Amino acid sequence: MKPKKLVIPEVSLPISQVKIDFEILSDPKVEELLLFEEISRPEEIGRENPFSPY
């Protein structure tokens, strides 16, 4: 008994285009979320306890 030949149909799938609306980033509510805490520069020599908060 011979194995059946596998036939894969050629189907082209439509390519979907993604549009990103960057105007949402100018919303004041989003700007509040994007604010980051300013990180202070480390001391040149080092700190006595590097695990203590600044």
FIFIKE-359477 format. One record per residue (C-alpha): residue in three letters; x, y, z. Coordinates in steps of 0.1 Angstrom, whole numbers, plus 5000, padded with zeros to 4 digits. Layout:
N
+------+------+------+------+
: rest :   px :   py :   pz :
+------+------+------+------+
:  ALA :    X :    Y :    Z :
...
+------+------+------+------+
This chain:
54
+------+------+------+------+
: rest :   px :   py :   pz :
+------+------+------+------+
:  MET : 5000 : 5000 : 5000 :
:  LYS : 5015 : 5033 : 4989 :
:  PRO : 5012 : 5064 : 5011 :
:  LYS : 4990 : 5090 : 4997 :
:  LYS : 5006 : 5121 : 4983 :
:  LEU : 5001 : 5151 : 5004 :
:  VAL : 4987 : 5181 : 4985 :
:  ILE : 4989 : 5215 : 5001 :
:  PRO : 4966 : 5241 : 4984 :
:  GLU : 4982 : 5274 : 4976 :
:  VAL : 4963 : 5300 : 4994 :
:  SER : 4974 : 5336 : 4996 :
:  LEU : 4964 : 5353 : 5028 :
:  PRO : 4956 : 5390 : 5026 :
:  ILE : 4983 : 5411 : 5043 :
:  SER : 4968 : 5434 : 5069 :
:  GLN : 4982 : 5468 : 5074 :
:  VAL : 4986 : 5481 : 5109 :
:  LYS : 4981 : 5518 : 5115 :
:  ILE : 4995 : 5534 : 5146 :
:  ASP : 4978 : 5566 : 5158 :
:  PHE : 5006 : 5586 : 5176 :
:  GLU : 4983 : 5615 : 5184 :
:  ILE : 4972 : 5596 : 5215 :
:  LEU : 5007 : 5603 : 5230 :
:  SER : 4999 : 5641 : 5230 :
:  ASP : 4969 : 5635 : 5253 :
:  PRO : 4976 : 5652 : 5287 :
:  LYS : 4966 : 5620 : 5305 :
:  VAL : 4992 : 5600 : 5287 :
:  GLU : 5019 : 5626 : 5293 :
:  GLU : 5014 : 5622 : 5330 :
:  LEU : 5022 : 5585 : 5326 :
:  LEU : 5053 : 5592 : 5306 :
:  LEU : 5070 : 5613 : 5332 :
:  PHE : 5100 : 5595 : 5348 :
:  GLU : 5118 : 5602 : 5381 :
:  GLU : 5150 : 5621 : 5375 :
:  ILE : 5180 : 5598 : 5384 :
:  SER : 5208 : 5616 : 5403 :
:  ARG : 5244 : 5610 : 5393 :
:  PRO : 5263 : 5586 : 5415 :
:  GLU : 5290 : 5600 : 5437 :
:  GLU : 5325 : 5598 : 5421 :
:  ILE : 5343 : 5579 : 5449 :
:  GLY : 5314 : 5557 : 5458 :
:  ARG : 5289 : 5556 : 5487 :
:  GLU : 5295 : 5541 : 5521 :
:  ASN : 5263 : 5521 : 5518 :
:  PRO : 5254 : 5516 : 5481 :
:  PHE : 5220 : 5502 : 5490 :
:  SER : 5207 : 5532 : 5509 :
:  PRO : 5183 : 5554 : 5489 :
:  TYR : 5195 : 5588 : 5476 :
+------+------+------+------+
